[in-house]
Amino acid sequence: MAHKVLNRRTELILVFDSKNAISRQFEKANFERGTLDDLWQIKRGKKIADNHSAVFPEELVSTIIRNFSNENDIVYDPFMGTGTTAVVAKKLNRHFLGSELNKKYFEVIKHRLLELESQLF
Protein backbone atom coordinates (compact mmCIF):
# COMPACT_ATOMS: atom_id res chain seq x y z
CA MET A 1 0.00 0.00 0.00
CA ALA A 2 1.34 3.42 -0.90
CA HIS A 3 2.19 5.99 1.76
CA LYS A 4 -0.68 8.32 2.87
CA VAL A 5 -3.45 6.33 1.19
CA LEU A 6 -6.63 5.39 3.02
CA ASN A 7 -7.57 1.74 3.05
CA ARG A 8 -10.83 1.09 1.28
CA ARG A 9 -13.05 -0.92 3.59
CA THR A 10 -16.19 -0.86 1.51
CA GLU A 11 -17.36 -2.11 -1.87
CA LEU A 12 -20.47 -0.67 -3.45
CA ILE A 13 -22.78 -3.31 -4.88
CA LEU A 14 -25.99 -2.30 -6.60
CA VAL A 15 -28.87 -4.74 -6.86
CA PHE A 16 -31.95 -3.80 -8.88
CA ASP A 17 -35.27 -5.44 -9.56
CA SER A 18 -36.68 -4.64 -12.99
CA LYS A 19 -40.20 -4.10 -11.62
CA ASN A 20 -39.17 -2.12 -8.53
CA ALA A 21 -36.00 -0.42 -9.73
CA ILE A 22 -36.13 2.51 -7.31
CA SER A 23 -37.43 0.86 -4.15
CA ARG A 24 -35.70 -1.59 -1.82
CA GLN A 25 -38.33 -4.21 -2.61
CA PHE A 26 -37.44 -7.26 -4.67
CA GLU A 27 -39.93 -9.51 -6.39
CA LYS A 28 -37.46 -12.39 -6.62
CA ALA A 29 -35.46 -12.54 -3.39
CA ASN A 30 -34.80 -15.28 -0.86
CA PHE A 31 -34.83 -13.32 2.38
CA GLU A 32 -37.56 -12.09 4.69
CA ARG A 33 -37.97 -8.45 5.62
CA GLY A 34 -35.58 -7.49 8.39
CA THR A 35 -33.17 -10.38 7.86
CA LEU A 36 -30.74 -8.81 5.35
CA ASP A 37 -29.16 -5.42 5.99
CA ASP A 38 -27.69 -3.10 3.39
CA LEU A 39 -24.27 -3.16 5.09
CA TRP A 40 -22.35 -6.45 5.40
CA GLN A 41 -19.07 -6.95 7.21
CA ILE A 42 -17.09 -9.50 5.23
CA LYS A 43 -13.33 -10.10 5.42
CA ARG A 44 -11.18 -9.74 2.32
CA GLY A 45 -10.85 -12.67 -0.06
CA LYS A 46 -7.71 -14.77 -0.10
CA LYS A 47 -5.28 -14.18 -2.93
CA ILE A 48 -5.81 -16.77 -5.68
CA ALA A 49 -3.32 -15.67 -8.33
CA ASP A 50 -0.09 -13.68 -7.98
CA ASN A 51 -1.16 -11.17 -10.61
CA HIS A 52 -4.72 -10.52 -9.33
CA SER A 53 -5.03 -8.74 -6.00
CA ALA A 54 -8.72 -7.77 -6.11
CA VAL A 55 -10.33 -11.13 -5.35
CA PHE A 56 -13.94 -11.04 -4.20
CA PRO A 57 -14.45 -12.99 -0.97
CA GLU A 58 -16.55 -16.12 -1.47
CA GLU A 59 -18.77 -15.01 1.42
CA LEU A 60 -19.66 -11.80 -0.46
CA VAL A 61 -20.53 -13.62 -3.66
CA SER A 62 -22.41 -16.31 -1.73
CA THR A 63 -24.52 -13.72 0.10
CA ILE A 64 -25.57 -12.15 -3.19
CA ILE A 65 -26.23 -15.40 -5.05
CA ARG A 66 -28.14 -17.05 -2.18
CA ASN A 67 -30.37 -14.02 -1.63
CA PHE A 68 -31.02 -12.92 -5.21
CA SER A 69 -31.18 -16.14 -7.26
CA ASN A 70 -32.61 -19.64 -7.04
CA GLU A 71 -31.10 -23.05 -7.71
CA ASN A 72 -30.64 -23.71 -11.44
CA ASP A 73 -30.73 -19.98 -12.27
CA ILE A 74 -27.94 -18.57 -14.45
CA VAL A 75 -25.53 -16.15 -12.77
CA TYR A 76 -23.58 -13.86 -15.13
CA ASP A 77 -20.21 -12.34 -14.24
CA PRO A 78 -19.00 -9.93 -16.96
CA PHE A 79 -15.51 -9.61 -15.41
CA MET A 80 -14.66 -13.06 -14.07
CA GLY A 81 -11.15 -12.37 -12.81
CA THR A 82 -10.14 -15.51 -10.91
CA GLY A 83 -13.60 -17.09 -11.14
CA THR A 84 -14.96 -16.68 -7.61
CA THR A 85 -18.50 -16.12 -8.89
CA ALA A 86 -18.34 -19.28 -11.01
CA VAL A 87 -17.01 -21.36 -8.11
CA VAL A 88 -19.66 -20.10 -5.68
CA ALA A 89 -22.44 -20.50 -8.27
CA LYS A 90 -21.49 -24.16 -8.74
CA LYS A 91 -21.36 -24.71 -4.96
CA LEU A 92 -24.88 -23.24 -4.66
CA ASN A 93 -26.32 -25.27 -7.57
CA ARG A 94 -26.54 -22.36 -9.99
CA HIS A 95 -25.33 -22.25 -13.57
CA PHE A 96 -22.88 -19.54 -14.51
CA LEU A 97 -21.89 -17.59 -17.56
CA GLY A 98 -18.90 -15.29 -17.58
CA SER A 99 -16.50 -13.22 -19.61
CA GLU A 100 -12.77 -12.80 -19.07
CA LEU A 101 -10.28 -11.35 -21.54
CA ASN A 102 -7.08 -12.20 -19.68
CA LYS A 103 -5.90 -15.67 -20.69
CA LYS A 104 -3.92 -16.10 -17.44
CA TYR A 105 -7.08 -15.56 -15.40
CA PHE A 106 -8.96 -17.93 -17.67
CA GLU A 107 -6.43 -20.64 -16.81
CA VAL A 108 -6.87 -19.88 -13.09
CA ILE A 109 -10.66 -20.18 -13.50
CA LYS A 110 -10.34 -23.54 -15.28
CA HIS A 111 -8.04 -24.85 -12.55
CA ARG A 112 -10.38 -23.70 -9.75
CA LEU A 113 -13.43 -25.26 -11.42
CA LEU A 114 -11.64 -28.57 -12.06
CA GLU A 115 -10.46 -28.62 -8.44
CA LEU A 116 -14.01 -27.93 -7.22
CA GLU A 117 -15.44 -30.63 -9.49
CA SER A 118 -13.02 -33.19 -8.07
CA GLN A 119 -14.13 -32.23 -4.54
CA LEU A 120 -17.84 -32.46 -5.38
CA PHE A 121 -17.69 -35.80 -7.18
KOLZA-490555 format. One record per residue (C-alpha): residue number from 1; x, y, z. Coordinates in steps of 0.001 Angstrom, whole numbers, plus 524288, in hexadecimal, padded with zeros to 5 digits. Example, Ala and Ser with C-alpha at 12.3 -4.5 7.8 and 13.67 -1.06 7.14 Angstrom:
BEGIN
VEXKE; num; east; north; up
VEXKE; 1; 8300C; 7EE6C; 81E78
VEXKE; 2; 83566; 7FBDC; 81BE4
This chain:
BEGIN
VEXKE; num; east; north; up
VEXKE; 1; 80000; 80000; 80000
VEXKE; 2; 80539; 80D5A; 7FC81
VEXKE; 3; 8088B; 81765; 806E5
VEXKE; 4; 7FD5D; 82084; 80B35
VEXKE; 5; 7F287; 818BF; 804A6
VEXKE; 6; 7E61A; 81513; 80BCF
VEXKE; 7; 7E26B; 806C9; 80BE7
VEXKE; 8; 7D5B0; 80446; 804FB
VEXKE; 9; 7CD01; 7FC66; 80E0A
VEXKE; 10; 7C0BE; 7FCA4; 805E2
VEXKE; 11; 7BC2F; 7F7C0; 7F8B6
VEXKE; 12; 7B007; 7FD5D; 7F289
VEXKE; 13; 7A6FF; 7F317; 7ECEB
VEXKE; 14; 79A77; 7F703; 7E634
VEXKE; 15; 78F38; 7ED78; 7E538
VEXKE; 16; 78335; 7F12B; 7DD4E
VEXKE; 17; 77638; 7EAC1; 7DAAB
VEXKE; 18; 770B4; 7EDDD; 7CD47
VEXKE; 19; 762F5; 7EFFB; 7D2A1
VEXKE; 20; 766FE; 7F7BB; 7DEB0
VEXKE; 21; 77363; 7FE61; 7D9FE
VEXKE; 22; 772DF; 809D2; 7E370
VEXKE; 23; 76DCC; 80359; 7EFC5
VEXKE; 24; 7748F; 7F9C9; 7F8E5
VEXKE; 25; 76A49; 7EF8B; 7F5CB
VEXKE; 26; 76DC1; 7E3A0; 7EDC2
VEXKE; 27; 76404; 7DADB; 7E70C
VEXKE; 28; 76DAF; 7CF98; 7E622
VEXKE; 29; 7757E; 7CF03; 7F2C0
VEXKE; 30; 7780F; 7C44F; 7FCA3
VEXKE; 31; 777F1; 7CBF8; 8094E
VEXKE; 32; 76D44; 7D0C2; 81254
VEXKE; 33; 76BAE; 7DF01; 815EF
VEXKE; 34; 77501; 7E2C1; 820C1
VEXKE; 35; 77E70; 7D770; 81EB2
VEXKE; 36; 787ED; 7DD9A; 814E7
VEXKE; 37; 78E1C; 7EAD3; 81765
VEXKE; 38; 793DA; 7F3E7; 80D3D
VEXKE; 39; 7A131; 7F3A5; 813E3
VEXKE; 40; 7A8B2; 7E6D2; 8151A
VEXKE; 41; 7B586; 7E4D7; 81C28
VEXKE; 42; 7BD43; 7DAE4; 81472
VEXKE; 43; 7CBEA; 7D888; 8152E
VEXKE; 44; 7D453; 7D9F1; 80912
VEXKE; 45; 7D599; 7CE81; 7FFC8
VEXKE; 46; 7E1E1; 7C64A; 7FF9C
VEXKE; 47; 7EB5B; 7C89F; 7F491
VEXKE; 48; 7E94E; 7BE81; 7E9CB
VEXKE; 49; 7F30A; 7C2CE; 7DF77
VEXKE; 50; 7FFA3; 7CA8F; 7E0CF
VEXKE; 51; 7FB7B; 7D45A; 7D691
VEXKE; 52; 7ED93; 7D6E7; 7DB92
VEXKE; 53; 7EC57; 7DDDF; 7E88E
VEXKE; 54; 7DDED; 7E1AB; 7E824
VEXKE; 55; 7D7A5; 7D488; 7EB1D
VEXKE; 56; 7C990; 7D4DD; 7EF9C
VEXKE; 57; 7C792; 7CD43; 7FC31
VEXKE; 58; 7BF59; 7C105; 7FA3E
VEXKE; 59; 7B6AB; 7C562; 80590
VEXKE; 60; 7B334; 7D1EB; 7FE38
VEXKE; 61; 7AFCD; 7CAD0; 7F1B6
VEXKE; 62; 7A879; 7C048; 7F93A
VEXKE; 63; 7A033; 7CA64; 80064
VEXKE; 64; 79C1D; 7D08D; 7F38B
VEXKE; 65; 79987; 7C3D7; 7EC45
VEXKE; 66; 79210; 7BD66; 7F781
VEXKE; 67; 7895D; 7C93D; 7F9A3
VEXKE; 68; 786D7; 7CD85; 7EBA7
VEXKE; 69; 78635; 7C0F0; 7E3A6
VEXKE; 70; 780A3; 7B34C; 7E481
VEXKE; 71; 78687; 7A5F8; 7E1E4
VEXKE; 72; 78851; 7A362; 7D354
VEXKE; 73; 787FA; 7B1F1; 7D015
VEXKE; 74; 792D9; 7B775; 7C791
VEXKE; 75; 79C43; 7C0EE; 7CE1A
VEXKE; 76; 7A3E2; 7C9D9; 7C4E9
VEXKE; 77; 7B10D; 7CFCA; 7C860
VEXKE; 78; 7B5C9; 7D93A; 7BDBE
VEXKE; 79; 7C36A; 7DA7A; 7C3CB
VEXKE; 80; 7C6C0; 7CCF9; 7C90E
VEXKE; 81; 7D476; 7CFB1; 7CDF9
VEXKE; 82; 7D868; 7C367; 7D55F
VEXKE; 83; 7CAE2; 7BD3C; 7D47D
VEXKE; 84; 7C591; 7BEDC; 7E245
VEXKE; 85; 7B7C1; 7C10B; 7DD44
VEXKE; 86; 7B858; 7B4B2; 7D4FD
VEXKE; 87; 7BD89; 7AC8D; 7E055
VEXKE; 88; 7B335; 7B180; 7E9CF
VEXKE; 89; 7A85B; 7AFF0; 7DFB4
VEXKE; 90; 7AC0C; 7A19C; 7DDDA
VEXKE; 91; 7AC90; 79F75; 7EC9C
VEXKE; 92; 79ED4; 7A538; 7EDCB
VEXKE; 93; 79930; 79D4C; 7E26A
VEXKE; 94; 79853; 7A8A6; 7D8F8
VEXKE; 95; 79D10; 7A913; 7CAFC
VEXKE; 96; 7A6A0; 7B3B0; 7C74F
VEXKE; 97; 7AA7F; 7BB4B; 7BB6C
VEXKE; 98; 7B627; 7C446; 7BB51
VEXKE; 99; 7BF8F; 7CC5B; 7B368
VEXKE; 100; 7CE21; 7CDFC; 7B57D
VEXKE; 101; 7D7D5; 7D3AE; 7ABD8
VEXKE; 102; 7E457; 7D057; 7B324
VEXKE; 103; 7E8F0; 7C2C9; 7AF30
VEXKE; 104; 7F0B5; 7C11D; 7BBE2
VEXKE; 105; 7E459; 7C33C; 7C3D6
VEXKE; 106; 7DCFE; 7B9F3; 7BAFC
VEXKE; 107; 7E6E1; 7AF5F; 7BE52
VEXKE; 108; 7E526; 7B254; 7CCDE
VEXKE; 109; 7D65E; 7B12B; 7CB46
VEXKE; 110; 7D79E; 7A40D; 7C44B
VEXKE; 111; 7E097; 79EEF; 7CEFC
VEXKE; 112; 7D777; 7A36A; 7D9E7
VEXKE; 113; 7CB8B; 79D53; 7D369
VEXKE; 114; 7D286; 79066; 7D0E2
VEXKE; 115; 7D724; 79037; 7DF08
VEXKE; 116; 7C944; 792E5; 7E3CE
VEXKE; 117; 7C3AE; 7885C; 7DAF0
VEXKE; 118; 7CD20; 77E5D; 7E07B
VEXKE; 119; 7C8CF; 78216; 7EE42
VEXKE; 120; 7BA52; 78135; 7EAF8
VEXKE; 121; 7BAE1; 77424; 7E3F6
